[in-house]
Amino acid sequence: MKIIAVSIFSVASLLLITSSLASLTISGGGTGAVAPAPEIKDGAELEKWCGGKCEVRCEEAGMKDRCLKYCGICCKECKCVPSGTYGNKHECACYRDKLSSKKTPKCP
């Protein structure tokens, strides 16, 4: 009887932990989520904010100057930059969906 009670308690605990992690993932409460630009319309403040975000995004790029250029263009239009140095474009749909004239992704 004691083994059954311990087993039920273990399964219940596992379900509770799993559901908590799932709700964090869905709500965006996990770490590394992209933060939208503060309420900045344009100008020097937006350029400064984008510059800092793009520096982080492009720090490992092979062609850093090109990465910074296109990241800056995309950031000013979308007012967001995905976290990390690569990928995570799902965090910023506008950034993800921008295409060049050749229909390739514009934003690094």
Jmol script that loads the backbone (N, CA, C; Angstrom):
load data "model"
ATOM      1  N   MET A   1       0.831  -1.200   0.000  1.00  0.00           N
ATOM      2  CA  MET A   1       0.000   0.000   0.000  1.00  0.00           C
ATOM      3  C   MET A   1       0.873   1.261   0.000  1.00  0.00           C
ATOM      4  N   LYS A   2       1.973   1.203   0.742  1.00  0.00           N
ATOM      5  CA  LYS A   2       2.874   2.342   0.840  1.00  0.00           C
ATOM      6  C   LYS A   2       3.511   2.634  -0.522  1.00  0.00           C
ATOM      7  N   ILE A   3       3.838   1.600  -1.286  1.00  0.00           N
ATOM      8  CA  ILE A   3       4.455   1.762  -2.598  1.00  0.00           C
ATOM      9  C   ILE A   3       3.471   2.435  -3.564  1.00  0.00           C
ATOM     10  N   ILE A   4       2.210   2.088  -3.505  1.00  0.00           N
ATOM     11  CA  ILE A   4       1.190   2.688  -4.370  1.00  0.00           C
ATOM     12  C   ILE A   4       1.040   4.171  -4.053  1.00  0.00           C
ATOM     13  N   ALA A   5       1.044   4.529  -2.783  1.00  0.00           N
ATOM     14  CA  ALA A   5       0.902   5.929  -2.377  1.00  0.00           C
ATOM     15  C   ALA A   5       2.099   6.749  -2.859  1.00  0.00           C
ATOM     16  N   VAL A   6       3.295   6.207  -2.737  1.00  0.00           N
ATOM     17  CA  VAL A   6       4.504   6.905  -3.194  1.00  0.00           C
ATOM     18  C   VAL A   6       4.464   7.055  -4.713  1.00  0.00           C
ATOM     19  N   SER A   7       4.029   6.024  -5.414  1.00  0.00           N
ATOM     20  CA  SER A   7       3.935   6.081  -6.873  1.00  0.00           C
ATOM     21  C   SER A   7       2.937   7.147  -7.316  1.00  0.00           C
ATOM     22  N   ILE A   8       1.783   7.200  -6.696  1.00  0.00           N
ATOM     23  CA  ILE A   8       0.765   8.202  -7.037  1.00  0.00           C
ATOM     24  C   ILE A   8       1.297   9.612  -6.763  1.00  0.00           C
ATOM     25  N   PHE A   9       1.960   9.781  -5.643  1.00  0.00           N
ATOM     26  CA  PHE A   9       2.533  11.084  -5.301  1.00  0.00           C
ATOM     27  C   PHE A   9       3.588  11.496  -6.339  1.00  0.00           C
ATOM     28  N   SER A  10       4.424  10.562  -6.755  1.00  0.00           N
ATOM     29  CA  SER A  10       5.467  10.851  -7.752  1.00  0.00           C
ATOM     30  C   SER A  10       4.862  11.261  -9.084  1.00  0.00           C
ATOM     31  N   VAL A  11       3.867  10.545  -9.541  1.00  0.00           N
ATOM     32  CA  VAL A  11       3.215  10.863 -10.812  1.00  0.00           C
ATOM     33  C   VAL A  11       2.518  12.222 -10.731  1.00  0.00           C
ATOM     34  N   ALA A  12       1.846  12.480  -9.634  1.00  0.00           N
ATOM     35  CA  ALA A  12       1.164  13.767  -9.456  1.00  0.00           C
ATOM     36  C   ALA A  12       2.172  14.916  -9.465  1.00  0.00           C
ATOM     37  N   SER A  13       3.304  14.736  -8.796  1.00  0.00           N
ATOM     38  CA  SER A  13       4.342  15.766  -8.766  1.00  0.00           C
ATOM     39  C   SER A  13       4.901  16.018 -10.159  1.00  0.00           C
ATOM     40  N   LEU A  14       5.150  14.958 -10.891  1.00  0.00           N
ATOM     41  CA  LEU A  14       5.671  15.083 -12.245  1.00  0.00           C
ATOM     42  C   LEU A  14       4.691  15.822 -13.149  1.00  0.00           C
ATOM     43  N   LEU A  15       3.414  15.509 -13.050  1.00  0.00           N
ATOM     44  CA  LEU A  15       2.398  16.204 -13.840  1.00  0.00           C
ATOM     45  C   LEU A  15       2.323  17.685 -13.498  1.00  0.00           C
ATOM     46  N   LEU A  16       2.428  18.010 -12.227  1.00  0.00           N
ATOM     47  CA  LEU A  16       2.386  19.404 -11.795  1.00  0.00           C
ATOM     48  C   LEU A  16       3.573  20.182 -12.346  1.00  0.00           C
ATOM     49  N   ILE A  17       4.748  19.602 -12.270  1.00  0.00           N
ATOM     50  CA  ILE A  17       5.959  20.267 -12.779  1.00  0.00           C
ATOM     51  C   ILE A  17       5.865  20.445 -14.288  1.00  0.00           C
ATOM     52  N   THR A  18       5.425  19.425 -14.991  1.00  0.00           N
ATOM     53  CA  THR A  18       5.303  19.490 -16.448  1.00  0.00           C
ATOM     54  C   THR A  18       4.313  20.571 -16.871  1.00  0.00           C
ATOM     55  N   SER A  19       3.177  20.647 -16.203  1.00  0.00           N
ATOM     56  CA  SER A  19       2.191  21.657 -16.573  1.00  0.00           C
ATOM     57  C   SER A  19       2.690  23.066 -16.262  1.00  0.00           C
ATOM     58  N   SER A  20       3.471  23.223 -15.199  1.00  0.00           N
ATOM     59  CA  SER A  20       4.038  24.529 -14.864  1.00  0.00           C
ATOM     60  C   SER A  20       5.025  24.970 -15.932  1.00  0.00           C
ATOM     61  N   LEU A  21       5.874  24.050 -16.382  1.00  0.00           N
ATOM     62  CA  LEU A  21       6.835  24.384 -17.432  1.00  0.00           C
ATOM     63  C   LEU A  21       6.130  24.704 -18.738  1.00  0.00           C
ATOM     64  N   ALA A  22       5.083  23.978 -19.055  1.00  0.00           N
ATOM     65  CA  ALA A  22       4.338  24.228 -20.285  1.00  0.00           C
ATOM     66  C   ALA A  22       3.683  25.604 -20.257  1.00  0.00           C
ATOM     67  N   SER A  23       3.135  25.994 -19.128  1.00  0.00           N
ATOM     68  CA  SER A  23       2.488  27.308 -19.055  1.00  0.00           C
ATOM     69  C   SER A  23       3.512  28.430 -19.134  1.00  0.00           C
ATOM     70  N   LEU A  24       4.711  28.227 -18.608  1.00  0.00           N
ATOM     71  CA  LEU A  24       5.777  29.220 -18.730  1.00  0.00           C
ATOM     72  C   LEU A  24       6.184  29.384 -20.182  1.00  0.00           C
ATOM     73  N   THR A  25       6.307  28.293 -20.890  1.00  0.00           N
ATOM     74  CA  THR A  25       6.691  28.338 -22.287  1.00  0.00           C
ATOM     75  C   THR A  25       5.636  29.056 -23.117  1.00  0.00           C
ATOM     76  N   ILE A  26       4.388  28.746 -22.910  1.00  0.00           N
ATOM     77  CA  ILE A  26       3.298  29.348 -23.677  1.00  0.00           C
ATOM     78  C   ILE A  26       3.169  30.836 -23.372  1.00  0.00           C
ATOM     79  N   SER A  27       3.309  31.207 -22.111  1.00  0.00           N
ATOM     80  CA  SER A  27       3.127  32.604 -21.738  1.00  0.00           C
ATOM     81  C   SER A  27       4.348  33.454 -22.016  1.00  0.00           C
ATOM     82  N   GLY A  28       5.475  32.839 -22.422  1.00  0.00           N
ATOM     83  CA  GLY A  28       6.678  33.611 -22.690  1.00  0.00           C
ATOM     84  C   GLY A  28       7.406  33.987 -21.429  1.00  0.00           C
ATOM     85  N   GLY A  29       7.140  33.342 -20.327  1.00  0.00           N
ATOM     86  CA  GLY A  29       7.787  33.660 -19.065  1.00  0.00           C
ATOM     87  C   GLY A  29       9.171  33.086 -18.930  1.00  0.00           C
ATOM     88  N   GLY A  30       9.612  32.327 -19.910  1.00  0.00           N
ATOM     89  CA  GLY A  30      10.946  31.736 -19.853  1.00  0.00           C
ATOM     90  C   GLY A  30      12.014  32.776 -20.111  1.00  0.00           C
ATOM     91  N   THR A  31      13.254  32.414 -19.909  1.00  0.00           N
ATOM     92  CA  THR A  31      14.350  33.348 -20.129  1.00  0.00           C
ATOM     93  C   THR A  31      14.640  33.470 -21.608  1.00  0.00           C
ATOM     94  N   GLY A  32      15.238  34.563 -22.000  1.00  0.00           N
ATOM     95  CA  GLY A  32      15.655  34.758 -23.370  1.00  0.00           C
ATOM     96  C   GLY A  32      14.569  35.292 -24.290  1.00  0.00           C
ATOM     97  N   ALA A  33      13.412  35.606 -23.789  1.00  0.00           N
ATOM     98  CA  ALA A  33      12.350  36.124 -24.637  1.00  0.00           C
ATOM     99  C   ALA A  33      12.729  37.515 -25.124  1.00  0.00           C
ATOM    100  N   VAL A  34      12.388  37.799 -26.348  1.00  0.00           N
ATOM    101  CA  VAL A  34      12.718  39.092 -26.928  1.00  0.00           C
ATOM    102  C   VAL A  34      11.851  40.174 -26.299  1.00  0.00           C
ATOM    103  N   ALA A  35      12.459  41.307 -26.050  1.00  0.00           N
ATOM    104  CA  ALA A  35      11.720  42.444 -25.513  1.00  0.00           C
ATOM    105  C   ALA A  35      11.499  43.422 -26.650  1.00  0.00           C
ATOM    106  N   PRO A  36      10.272  43.858 -26.875  1.00  0.00           N
ATOM    107  CA  PRO A  36      10.045  44.849 -27.924  1.00  0.00           C
ATOM    108  C   PRO A  36      10.698  46.167 -27.539  1.00  0.00           C
ATOM    109  N   ALA A  37      10.928  46.971 -28.529  1.00  0.00           N
ATOM    110  CA  ALA A  37      11.532  48.279 -28.273  1.00  0.00           C
ATOM    111  C   ALA A  37      10.637  49.077 -27.348  1.00  0.00           C
ATOM    112  N   PRO A  38      11.246  49.854 -26.487  1.00  0.00           N
ATOM    113  CA  PRO A  38      10.433  50.725 -25.650  1.00  0.00           C
ATOM    114  C   PRO A  38       9.592  51.655 -26.532  1.00  0.00           C
ATOM    115  N   GLU A  39       8.672  52.341 -25.964  1.00  0.00           N
ATOM    116  CA  GLU A  39       7.773  53.209 -26.729  1.00  0.00           C
ATOM    117  C   GLU A  39       8.548  54.342 -27.404  1.00  0.00           C
ATOM    118  N   ILE A  40       9.361  53.970 -28.387  1.00  0.00           N
ATOM    119  CA  ILE A  40      10.166  54.934 -29.134  1.00  0.00           C
ATOM    120  C   ILE A  40       9.654  54.933 -30.573  1.00  0.00           C
ATOM    121  N   LYS A  41       9.283  56.067 -31.049  1.00  0.00           N
ATOM    122  CA  LYS A  41       8.758  56.144 -32.409  1.00  0.00           C
ATOM    123  C   LYS A  41       9.896  56.103 -33.436  1.00  0.00           C
ATOM    124  N   ASP A  42      10.879  56.953 -33.278  1.00  0.00           N
ATOM    125  CA  ASP A  42      12.029  56.988 -34.181  1.00  0.00           C
ATOM    126  C   ASP A  42      13.089  57.907 -33.595  1.00  0.00           C
ATOM    127  N   GLY A  43      14.109  58.195 -34.352  1.00  0.00           N
ATOM    128  CA  GLY A  43      15.114  59.128 -33.922  1.00  0.00           C
ATOM    129  C   GLY A  43      16.308  58.474 -33.254  1.00  0.00           C
ATOM    130  N   ALA A  44      17.038  59.298 -32.527  1.00  0.00           N
ATOM    131  CA  ALA A  44      18.302  58.880 -31.928  1.00  0.00           C
ATOM    132  C   ALA A  44      18.120  57.796 -30.872  1.00  0.00           C
ATOM    133  N   GLU A  45      17.037  57.872 -30.118  1.00  0.00           N
ATOM    134  CA  GLU A  45      16.801  56.846 -29.076  1.00  0.00           C
ATOM    135  C   GLU A  45      16.613  55.470 -29.687  1.00  0.00           C
ATOM    136  N   LEU A  46      15.835  55.384 -30.765  1.00  0.00           N
ATOM    137  CA  LEU A  46      15.607  54.100 -31.434  1.00  0.00           C
ATOM    138  C   LEU A  46      16.905  53.583 -32.042  1.00  0.00           C
ATOM    139  N   GLU A  47      17.694  54.476 -32.655  1.00  0.00           N
ATOM    140  CA  GLU A  47      18.978  54.070 -33.231  1.00  0.00           C
ATOM    141  C   GLU A  47      19.914  53.540 -32.159  1.00  0.00           C
ATOM    142  N   LYS A  48      19.942  54.181 -31.009  1.00  0.00           N
ATOM    143  CA  LYS A  48      20.798  53.728 -29.910  1.00  0.00           C
ATOM    144  C   LYS A  48      20.333  52.363 -29.400  1.00  0.00           C
ATOM    145  N   TRP A  49      19.018  52.187 -29.223  1.00  0.00           N
ATOM    146  CA  TRP A  49      18.474  50.920 -28.750  1.00  0.00           C
ATOM    147  C   TRP A  49      18.780  49.808 -29.746  1.00  0.00           C
ATOM    148  N   CYS A  50      18.529  50.077 -31.037  1.00  0.00           N
ATOM    149  CA  CYS A  50      18.788  49.082 -32.085  1.00  0.00           C
ATOM    150  C   CYS A  50      20.272  48.766 -32.184  1.00  0.00           C
ATOM    151  N   GLY A  51      21.108  49.783 -32.044  1.00  0.00           N
ATOM    152  CA  GLY A  51      22.553  49.569 -32.118  1.00  0.00           C
ATOM    153  C   GLY A  51      23.038  48.583 -31.075  1.00  0.00           C
ATOM    154  N   GLY A  52      22.538  48.717 -29.863  1.00  0.00           N
ATOM    155  CA  GLY A  52      22.926  47.812 -28.786  1.00  0.00           C
ATOM    156  C   GLY A  52      22.443  46.397 -29.031  1.00  0.00           C
ATOM    157  N   LYS A  53      21.194  46.263 -29.470  1.00  0.00           N
ATOM    158  CA  LYS A  53      20.626  44.936 -29.746  1.00  0.00           C
ATOM    159  C   LYS A  53      21.332  44.276 -30.926  1.00  0.00           C
ATOM    160  N   CYS A  54      21.643  45.059 -31.964  1.00  0.00           N
ATOM    161  CA  CYS A  54      22.303  44.501 -33.145  1.00  0.00           C
ATOM    162  C   CYS A  54      23.762  44.138 -32.853  1.00  0.00           C
ATOM    163  N   GLU A  55      24.417  44.860 -31.970  1.00  0.00           N
ATOM    164  CA  GLU A  55      25.786  44.487 -31.567  1.00  0.00           C
ATOM    165  C   GLU A  55      25.796  43.078 -31.005  1.00  0.00           C
ATOM    166  N   VAL A  56      24.831  42.784 -30.139  1.00  0.00           N
ATOM    167  CA  VAL A  56      24.734  41.444 -29.548  1.00  0.00           C
ATOM    168  C   VAL A  56      24.395  40.429 -30.630  1.00  0.00           C
ATOM    169  N   ARG A  57      23.435  40.761 -31.489  1.00  0.00           N
ATOM    170  CA  ARG A  57      22.992  39.844 -32.540  1.00  0.00           C
ATOM    171  C   ARG A  57      24.128  39.504 -33.507  1.00  0.00           C
ATOM    172  N   CYS A  58      24.988  40.468 -33.815  1.00  0.00           N
ATOM    173  CA  CYS A  58      26.010  40.301 -34.855  1.00  0.00           C
ATOM    174  C   CYS A  58      27.409  40.028 -34.313  1.00  0.00           C
ATOM    175  N   GLU A  59      27.556  39.809 -33.018  1.00  0.00           N
ATOM    176  CA  GLU A  59      28.902  39.685 -32.454  1.00  0.00           C
ATOM    177  C   GLU A  59      29.695  38.501 -33.004  1.00  0.00           C
ATOM    178  N   GLU A  60      29.041  37.454 -33.473  1.00  0.00           N
ATOM    179  CA  GLU A  60      29.755  36.294 -34.008  1.00  0.00           C
ATOM    180  C   GLU A  60      29.658  36.185 -35.530  1.00  0.00           C
ATOM    181  N   ALA A  61      29.136  37.203 -36.181  1.00  0.00           N
ATOM    182  CA  ALA A  61      28.944  37.157 -37.633  1.00  0.00           C
ATOM    183  C   ALA A  61      30.279  37.221 -38.362  1.00  0.00           C
ATOM    184  N   GLY A  62      30.365  36.509 -39.485  1.00  0.00           N
ATOM    185  CA  GLY A  62      31.577  36.537 -40.304  1.00  0.00           C
ATOM    186  C   GLY A  62      31.762  37.894 -40.967  1.00  0.00           C
ATOM    187  N   MET A  63      30.673  38.504 -41.400  1.00  0.00           N
ATOM    188  CA  MET A  63      30.701  39.832 -42.018  1.00  0.00           C
ATOM    189  C   MET A  63      29.938  40.775 -41.097  1.00  0.00           C
ATOM    190  N   LYS A  64      30.587  41.176 -40.042  1.00  0.00           N
ATOM    191  CA  LYS A  64      29.920  41.941 -38.984  1.00  0.00           C
ATOM    192  C   LYS A  64      29.338  43.254 -39.492  1.00  0.00           C
ATOM    193  N   ASP A  65      30.064  43.952 -40.363  1.00  0.00           N
ATOM    194  CA  ASP A  65      29.563  45.241 -40.850  1.00  0.00           C
ATOM    195  C   ASP A  65      28.267  45.075 -41.643  1.00  0.00           C
ATOM    196  N   ARG A  66      28.185  44.041 -42.463  1.00  0.00           N
ATOM    197  CA  ARG A  66      26.967  43.782 -43.234  1.00  0.00           C
ATOM    198  C   ARG A  66      25.820  43.366 -42.303  1.00  0.00           C
ATOM    199  N   CYS A  67      26.140  42.515 -41.321  1.00  0.00           N
ATOM    200  CA  CYS A  67      25.136  42.077 -40.358  1.00  0.00           C
ATOM    201  C   CYS A  67      24.564  43.276 -39.613  1.00  0.00           C
ATOM    202  N   LEU A  68      25.446  44.169 -39.143  1.00  0.00           N
ATOM    203  CA  LEU A  68      24.996  45.355 -38.404  1.00  0.00           C
ATOM    204  C   LEU A  68      24.128  46.255 -39.273  1.00  0.00           C
ATOM    205  N   LYS A  69      24.483  46.397 -40.552  1.00  0.00           N
ATOM    206  CA  LYS A  69      23.707  47.238 -41.467  1.00  0.00           C
ATOM    207  C   LYS A  69      22.279  46.717 -41.606  1.00  0.00           C
ATOM    208  N   TYR A  70      22.145  45.439 -41.948  1.00  0.00           N
ATOM    209  CA  TYR A  70      20.808  44.886 -42.187  1.00  0.00           C
ATOM    210  C   TYR A  70      20.015  44.702 -40.893  1.00  0.00           C
ATOM    211  N   CYS A  71      20.707  44.358 -39.826  1.00  0.00           N
ATOM    212  CA  CYS A  71      20.022  44.253 -38.536  1.00  0.00           C
ATOM    213  C   CYS A  71      19.455  45.623 -38.148  1.00  0.00           C
ATOM    214  N   GLY A  72      20.234  46.678 -38.366  1.00  0.00           N
ATOM    215  CA  GLY A  72      19.780  48.031 -38.046  1.00  0.00           C
ATOM    216  C   GLY A  72      18.558  48.439 -38.855  1.00  0.00           C
ATOM    217  N   ILE A  73      18.580  48.114 -40.160  1.00  0.00           N
ATOM    218  CA  ILE A  73      17.436  48.419 -41.024  1.00  0.00           C
ATOM    219  C   ILE A  73      16.191  47.692 -40.520  1.00  0.00           C
ATOM    220  N   CYS A  74      16.342  46.397 -40.242  1.00  0.00           N
ATOM    221  CA  CYS A  74      15.204  45.592 -39.792  1.00  0.00           C
ATOM    222  C   CYS A  74      14.701  46.055 -38.428  1.00  0.00           C
ATOM    223  N   CYS A  75      15.612  46.387 -37.536  1.00  0.00           N
ATOM    224  CA  CYS A  75      15.231  46.826 -36.193  1.00  0.00           C
ATOM    225  C   CYS A  75      14.430  48.125 -36.249  1.00  0.00           C
ATOM    226  N   LYS A  76      14.865  49.063 -37.066  1.00  0.00           N
ATOM    227  CA  LYS A  76      14.157  50.339 -37.156  1.00  0.00           C
ATOM    228  C   LYS A  76      12.749  50.164 -37.714  1.00  0.00           C
ATOM    229  N   GLU A  77      12.584  49.235 -38.646  1.00  0.00           N
ATOM    230  CA  GLU A  77      11.261  49.003 -39.223  1.00  0.00           C
ATOM    231  C   GLU A  77      10.376  48.169 -38.301  1.00  0.00           C
ATOM    232  N   CYS A  78      10.975  47.146 -37.672  1.00  0.00           N
ATOM    233  CA  CYS A  78      10.190  46.197 -36.862  1.00  0.00           C
ATOM    234  C   CYS A  78      10.148  46.562 -35.380  1.00  0.00           C
ATOM    235  N   LYS A  79      11.089  47.362 -34.938  1.00  0.00           N
ATOM    236  CA  LYS A  79      11.213  47.751 -33.529  1.00  0.00           C
ATOM    237  C   LYS A  79      11.396  46.546 -32.597  1.00  0.00           C
ATOM    238  N   CYS A  80      12.104  45.529 -33.116  1.00  0.00           N
ATOM    239  CA  CYS A  80      12.488  44.390 -32.288  1.00  0.00           C
ATOM    240  C   CYS A  80      13.646  43.664 -32.954  1.00  0.00           C
ATOM    241  N   VAL A  81      14.417  42.941 -32.130  1.00  0.00           N
ATOM    242  CA  VAL A  81      15.531  42.125 -32.602  1.00  0.00           C
ATOM    243  C   VAL A  81      15.483  40.824 -31.813  1.00  0.00           C
ATOM    244  N   PRO A  82      15.537  39.669 -32.496  1.00  0.00           N
ATOM    245  CA  PRO A  82      15.516  38.403 -31.768  1.00  0.00           C
ATOM    246  C   PRO A  82      16.723  38.260 -30.848  1.00  0.00           C
ATOM    247  N   SER A  83      16.570  37.500 -29.788  1.00  0.00           N
ATOM    248  CA  SER A  83      17.664  37.297 -28.841  1.00  0.00           C
ATOM    249  C   SER A  83      18.703  36.353 -29.430  1.00  0.00           C
ATOM    250  N   GLY A  84      19.885  36.394 -28.873  1.00  0.00           N
ATOM    251  CA  GLY A  84      20.951  35.490 -29.311  1.00  0.00           C
ATOM    252  C   GLY A  84      21.659  35.996 -30.540  1.00  0.00           C
ATOM    253  N   THR A  85      22.625  35.192 -31.009  1.00  0.00           N
ATOM    254  CA  THR A  85      23.415  35.588 -32.171  1.00  0.00           C
ATOM    255  C   THR A  85      22.925  34.950 -33.457  1.00  0.00           C
ATOM    256  N   TYR A  86      22.005  33.980 -33.357  1.00  0.00           N
ATOM    257  CA  TYR A  86      21.493  33.304 -34.545  1.00  0.00           C
ATOM    258  C   TYR A  86      20.150  32.655 -34.212  1.00  0.00           C
ATOM    259  N   GLY A  87      19.271  32.592 -35.191  1.00  0.00           N
ATOM    260  CA  GLY A  87      17.986  31.936 -34.973  1.00  0.00           C
ATOM    261  C   GLY A  87      17.051  32.771 -34.123  1.00  0.00           C
ATOM    262  N   ASN A  88      16.128  32.125 -33.451  1.00  0.00           N
ATOM    263  CA  ASN A  88      15.136  32.760 -32.572  1.00  0.00           C
ATOM    264  C   ASN A  88      14.264  33.782 -33.290  1.00  0.00           C
ATOM    265  N   LYS A  89      14.168  33.702 -34.612  1.00  0.00           N
ATOM    266  CA  LYS A  89      13.382  34.691 -35.356  1.00  0.00           C
ATOM    267  C   LYS A  89      11.895  34.601 -35.066  1.00  0.00           C
ATOM    268  N   HIS A  90      11.454  33.496 -34.469  1.00  0.00           N
ATOM    269  CA  HIS A  90      10.043  33.371 -34.094  1.00  0.00           C
ATOM    270  C   HIS A  90       9.653  34.420 -33.053  1.00  0.00           C
ATOM    271  N   GLU A  91      10.642  34.996 -32.371  1.00  0.00           N
ATOM    272  CA  GLU A  91      10.374  36.008 -31.348  1.00  0.00           C
ATOM    273  C   GLU A  91       9.930  37.341 -31.951  1.00  0.00           C
ATOM    274  N   CYS A  92      10.244  37.555 -33.213  1.00  0.00           N
ATOM    275  CA  CYS A  92       9.921  38.829 -33.864  1.00  0.00           C
ATOM    276  C   CYS A  92       9.449  38.536 -35.286  1.00  0.00           C
ATOM    277  N   ALA A  93       8.147  38.438 -35.471  1.00  0.00           N
ATOM    278  CA  ALA A  93       7.578  38.025 -36.756  1.00  0.00           C
ATOM    279  C   ALA A  93       7.945  38.978 -37.891  1.00  0.00           C
ATOM    280  N   CYS A  94       7.910  40.258 -37.650  1.00  0.00           N
ATOM    281  CA  CYS A  94       8.246  41.246 -38.684  1.00  0.00           C
ATOM    282  C   CYS A  94       9.681  41.032 -39.143  1.00  0.00           C
ATOM    283  N   TYR A  95      10.588  40.868 -38.212  1.00  0.00           N
ATOM    284  CA  TYR A  95      12.010  40.644 -38.487  1.00  0.00           C
ATOM    285  C   TYR A  95      12.174  39.353 -39.296  1.00  0.00           C
ATOM    286  N   ARG A  96      11.444  38.326 -38.907  1.00  0.00           N
ATOM    287  CA  ARG A  96      11.521  37.015 -39.567  1.00  0.00           C
ATOM    288  C   ARG A  96      10.998  37.077 -40.999  1.00  0.00           C
ATOM    289  N   ASP A  97       9.940  37.836 -41.240  1.00  0.00           N
ATOM    290  CA  ASP A  97       9.251  37.811 -42.521  1.00  0.00           C
ATOM    291  C   ASP A  97       9.790  38.782 -43.564  1.00  0.00           C
ATOM    292  N   LYS A  98      10.708  39.664 -43.204  1.00  0.00           N
ATOM    293  CA  LYS A  98      11.270  40.618 -44.171  1.00  0.00           C
ATOM    294  C   LYS A  98      12.101  39.861 -45.195  1.00  0.00           C
ATOM    295  N   LEU A  99      11.862  40.133 -46.486  1.00  0.00           N
ATOM    296  CA  LEU A  99      12.586  39.466 -47.561  1.00  0.00           C
ATOM    297  C   LEU A  99      13.310  40.487 -48.425  1.00  0.00           C
ATOM    298  N   SER A 100      14.436  40.056 -48.987  1.00  0.00           N
ATOM    299  CA  SER A 100      15.174  40.901 -49.919  1.00  0.00           C
ATOM    300  C   SER A 100      14.468  40.858 -51.273  1.00  0.00           C
ATOM    301  N   SER A 101      14.985  41.594 -52.252  1.00  0.00           N
ATOM    302  CA  SER A 101      14.389  41.587 -53.595  1.00  0.00           C
ATOM    303  C   SER A 101      14.523  40.209 -54.253  1.00  0.00           C
ATOM    304  N   LYS A 102      15.464  39.398 -53.751  1.00  0.00           N
ATOM    305  CA  LYS A 102      15.656  38.044 -54.280  1.00  0.00           C
ATOM    306  C   LYS A 102      14.843  37.005 -53.513  1.00  0.00           C
ATOM    307  N   LYS A 103      13.939  37.464 -52.661  1.00  0.00           N
ATOM    308  CA  LYS A 103      13.056  36.604 -51.860  1.00  0.00           C
ATOM    309  C   LYS A 103      13.813  35.732 -50.865  1.00  0.00           C
ATOM    310  N   THR A 104      14.947  36.227 -50.390  1.00  0.00           N
ATOM    311  CA  THR A 104      15.706  35.553 -49.324  1.00  0.00           C
ATOM    312  C   THR A 104      15.541  36.378 -48.050  1.00  0.00           C
ATOM    313  N   PRO A 105      15.751  35.783 -46.876  1.00  0.00           N
ATOM    314  CA  PRO A 105      15.598  36.553 -45.640  1.00  0.00           C
ATOM    315  C   PRO A 105      16.523  37.780 -45.621  1.00  0.00           C
ATOM    316  N   LYS A 106      15.948  38.912 -45.289  1.00  0.00           N
ATOM    317  CA  LYS A 106      16.709  40.154 -45.281  1.00  0.00           C
ATOM    318  C   LYS A 106      17.443  40.350 -43.959  1.00  0.00           C
ATOM    319  N   CYS A 107      16.806  39.960 -42.887  1.00  0.00           N
ATOM    320  CA  CYS A 107      17.338  40.253 -41.549  1.00  0.00           C
ATOM    321  C   CYS A 107      18.199  39.101 -41.044  1.00  0.00           C
ATOM    322  N   PRO A 108      19.366  39.451 -40.482  1.00  0.00           N
ATOM    323  CA  PRO A 108      20.273  38.404 -39.964  1.00  0.00           C
ATOM    324  C   PRO A 108      19.779  37.763 -38.693  1.00  0.00           C
TER     325      PRO A 108
END
end "model"
wireframe off; spacefill off
backbone 0.3
color backbone group
